[in-house]
Amino acid sequence: MAGIKEVAELSGLSIATVSRALGGKGSVSAKSRKLAQDAAAELGFVLSYAASSLASGRNHNIGIVVPGVDRWFYSSVIDGASSELLEAGYDLTLYTTSQNESHRATILTDFLLRKRLDAVIAVSLELTESEIGQLLAIHRPVLGIGGPLPGADSLWVDDFHLAKRATEHLIGLGHTRIAHIGGAHEYDADFKLPGTRRSGYQMAMQEAKLPTSDAWQQSSDFTVQGAYATARALLGAGRVRPTAVFAASDEMAIGTILAARDFGLRVPEELSVIGIDGHELGQVFGLTTFDQNPRGQGALAAKRILARLEQSAQSSTVPYEPVAEEFPTHLVVRTSTAVPPAE
């Protein structure tokens, strides 16, 4: 049976390069990786990950913990991370807490500590210092997506300023009667995203000296269906309707647009709607949004965690300095926002 030496000879690469290319243990050019993979395929060579793990101390496996996989944001992050890890020759093990505290405790104190993983990416989970310390104590780097984590790397978007800027976009068009549909309080458990985006809306309205009311600040569940029902109640109540709605997610913004159609309201001529996310359906509905590119967040998180592993492999004496990195977002203006109707 052919060995790694024969693969190196056929590909014209060094044994070390072939090992990195097939095992995902370091940076290798796309050309070298293909040469190594083609030679291995021709010779029927498969790298022994068991032997590789024993030699390197790595499992080539990254754990990703998410609240669930039934939401577009989480599945998009997983998709982005998975693609990046696959390119690097790493497996992905997925854990879902399902918003269940006992599941969360079991995952964090049992599954992740079995040393089958090289590192952990936590998505929208506000891990405690103790939980992070357990993982770092067994030399498992941790990176959080969604907000800062004590003593660990993190990747986040500025939800307060995103919400403030989204509201300011509507104000800049001339709207003064602006409603907000945000997440319900039960979604405030980790990083308090609904409350943070609501505060951004309130600050923008306050700075513009515009009135707000409890009736025009409604909560939903971050889904199209949930926001559709909430928006119907909002738009059908009272004699005076808002001329614009800032929804704390694109799916809720889409639900608002569908509800507006039920009332015969034209978007954007009679009702402007803006969201936050960058959802693929946003283009179909002409939705103005702040794109936070969750797939890009997942891919960057994977790159950062792999770089951490590479750093630790090169030197175990370098002090661990956690990095909090803000992920860039941008406004995408489409046809769901316009100047308000003439009074």
N, C-alpha and C positions, 0 to 999 in steps of 0.2 A: 504494500500500500504506500502511495506517495506521501511524503512528509512535507513539512514547511520548507525544508531545504530545497526540495525539487520545485516547489511553487516559486521560490525566490529565483532559482536558476531560469525557469521558463519565462517568468515575468521580467527578468532583468533588474529586479529590485533586491535590496538587502533583506536578510531574514528579519531584521528589526522592523523595517518598513512594512513588510508583509504582515507581520504580527500586529502592528498598529492598524493597518488597513482592514484586516479581517476581524480584529478583536475590538476595534473602536477605543483603543487605549491612548490615543493621542492625535495630534493634528496631522492629517495626510491629505495631499492634494487629490482632487477628484480624479485626475488622470491616473495617479498611482493606485488609488483605490480600485479603479476599474481594471487596471492591469493585473492586480493581485486577485481580484474576484474572477476574472476571465481565466487566469491560469489555474486557480483552485478548482473552478468548474470543469475545466478540460481534464485535470488530473483526478477529479473526484475527491478532492481533499476538503475535509470539514474540520475547522478549528475546534479543538476540544475545550469547551468553556469550563469544564470542571478542572482540567489541568491548568488552564489559564488563570482561573480564580485562585487556585492553590498557590500558583507562582506569584501572582500580583496582589493577592489579598482583596481582589474585587470580584463582585458578582455580575457586573455589567447589567444591573437592574436598578431602575429608579422608581421609587414609589410616589404616586400622586394621590393626594387625599382631597376629595371634593364633597360638598354637602349632598350632591346628587347628580345624576346624568340626564335628568329629564328637562333641564333648562338649557336654552341655546347658548348662553354665555359659558357655562361649565363645559359643555360638549365641544365648543369651539376652542377653548383653552387646551383641553385634552388633545384635540386634533393637532393643534400647532406644536405642542410639546412632543407628541408621538412621532410626528414627521421628523423633527430635529433629532430625537433620540435614535430613531431607526437609521438615519444617515450616519450616526456615530457608532452604530453597532450595539446599542443598548436596548434591553427589554424594558417594558413599562408594566408595573403592577398598580392596578387601580383600586382604591379603597373609597367607599362612599359612607358617610356618616348617616345619611337619610334623616338629617335633623333630629337624630336620636342621641341623647346624652350617653346612654349606656354603650351604644355602638361606637361613639366617638372615643370613650374611655378605653374600650377594648382595643381599638385600632392603635391609639397613641401609646398605650402602656404595655401592649402585648405584641401585636403583629409587627409594628415598626421596630421593635427592639430585638427581633429574632436574628438580626444581622444578615438577613437575606438580601437586604437592599444596600446600595452604596450611598444613597442620598434621598432626601424627601422634599417634594414640592407640595406645599399646602395652599389650596385655593379657597379664598374667602373664609378662612378659618383663623380666628384670633387666638393662636396658641399662647399658653402661659409661659412664663420664664422657666418654670419647673419642667413643663413638657418639652420645651426646646433644649433645656439643659440635659435631659436624659439622652436625647439623640446626639448632641454634641459630645457627651461623655464617652460614647462608643464610636466617636469619630465619623459620624454621619452628618454631613452638611445639610442645612435646612434653608429653604427659600420660600417665602410667603408671597402670594399674589393677592392683592386687595388692601394691604395696609401694612404699617410697620410692625415688626416682631422684635421683642426684646432679645438682643444678642444674636440675631440671625439676619441673613440677607433678605431683602424684600423688594418687590416690584409693585408699584401702585400708580393709580391715577388720582388726581386731585378732585375728588367728587364735589366738594364744596364749591370750588371755582368753576367746575364744569356746569353745575346747576345755576350758578350765578350768571355765567356767560350766556347760557341758553335763555334765561329769563331776560337778560339785557338785550339779546337779539330781538326778542319780541317788543321790548320797550323801544328799541332803536327804530323799529318800523312804525311806531306811533301808537301801539296798544297801551291802554291804561286799565282795561278790565281783563286781567290775566288770572286764570285758575291754575291749580297744580294738582296733578294726580300722582301720588307717590306710593311707596311701599308701605304695607301695614307694619305695625309695631313688632309683630313676631319675627320680622326679618331684620330687626335691629340687633340681634344677638351677637353677631361678629362684625366689628368695624362700624356698626351703626350707620350703614349706607342710606336707608330711607330717611333717617333724621338728618343726616349730613346734607343730602340733596334738598331736603325741605328747607333747611337753614339757608342754603345758597339762594333759593328762590325768595325767601323772606328778606334776606339782606338786599338783594337787587331791588325788590319792591320798596323797601324802606329807604334806600339811598335815592331812589327816584321819587320819593314822597308820594307813592301810590298806595291806595287802600288795599288791605287784604281782609278776608273773612274766613271763619271756620267753614262756612258753607262752600267756599270755593277752594278749600284744601281737603281733598278726599284721598282715601287710602285704598289700595288694591293689592293684587298678589303677583305683580310683574308678568302676568299673562295677558294675551289678547282677549280671551274670554272674560276674565275678571275685570279688566279695564273697560271692556265694552259695557258691562252691566253698570259699573260705577259711572262712566261717562253719560250713559242714558239718564241716570238719576240726576246727575249734575246739570245736564243741558235741559232737562225737563222740569226743573224746579225753579220757581220764582218768575217774576215778570221780566227781569233783566238778566240776560245771558252774558257770559264772558265772550270776548271777541277772540281770545287766544287761550290755548292750554299748553302748559309745559308738563310733559309726562316724564317721569323719572326713568323710563326705559323705552326702547323703540317698540317693543311688543305692546306696552300700554298705550303708546302713541297711536299705533295701528288700530287698537281697540277703540280709541277715541274717534278716529277718522270714520270707522264703520258706524259708530253710534251717531255721529253727526249726519251721516247719510240718511239714517232712519228718520231724522227730523227735517229732512229736506235742506239741510244746511250745506252750502257749497264750501269746499276747502280749496283754496284759502280765502275766497272772496268774502265769506261770512264768518269763517272760523279758521284761524291759523293754529297749527299744531307742530310742536317740536319735541324731539326725544333725545335720548342719550344711548349710544351703543355702537351703531354701525352694522345693524342687522341686515342680512341679505334682502329681506323683504322690504326694507326701506326704499330701495330703488323702485320696486314695483308700485309702491304707494306714493312715490314722489316725496318721501318724508325728509324734511330738514332735520339733521341730527348732528351730534358730536360723536365722531367715530373713535372708539377706544380700541378697536382692532384686537379682540380677545385671542384670535389665532396668533397674531404677532406677539401678544403677551406670553402665550404658552411657549412659542418658539424661543423667545428671548430668555425666558426662565430656564428652559432646558440648556441653552448655551451657557448661561451664567453658572448653573449647577455643575455642568461638565468642566467648566474652567476651574471651579473650586476643587474638583477631584484631581484635575491635572496639577494644580498648584500644590495640593497636599501630597501628591505622589513625588513631586520634585523636591519638596522640602517639608519635613515635619516640624521644623523648628521656627518657621515663620509664624508670628502671632496672628490669630484669627481676628480680623477686623471686619465686622459686618458692614454691608453696604446697602443703603436704602436708595433705590433708584426710581425716579418718576418716569412713567411711560408717556411718550408724547401722544396727544390727541389733536384732532383738527375738526373744524366746523365744515360740514357738507351742506350747502344750501341747495334745496330742491324746490318743489312747487307747493309744499304744504304751508308755507309762510308767506305773508304779503302784508301790505298796509291794511289797517282796519277799514271796515265799511264806513262810508260817510254817515254821520248822524242826521 
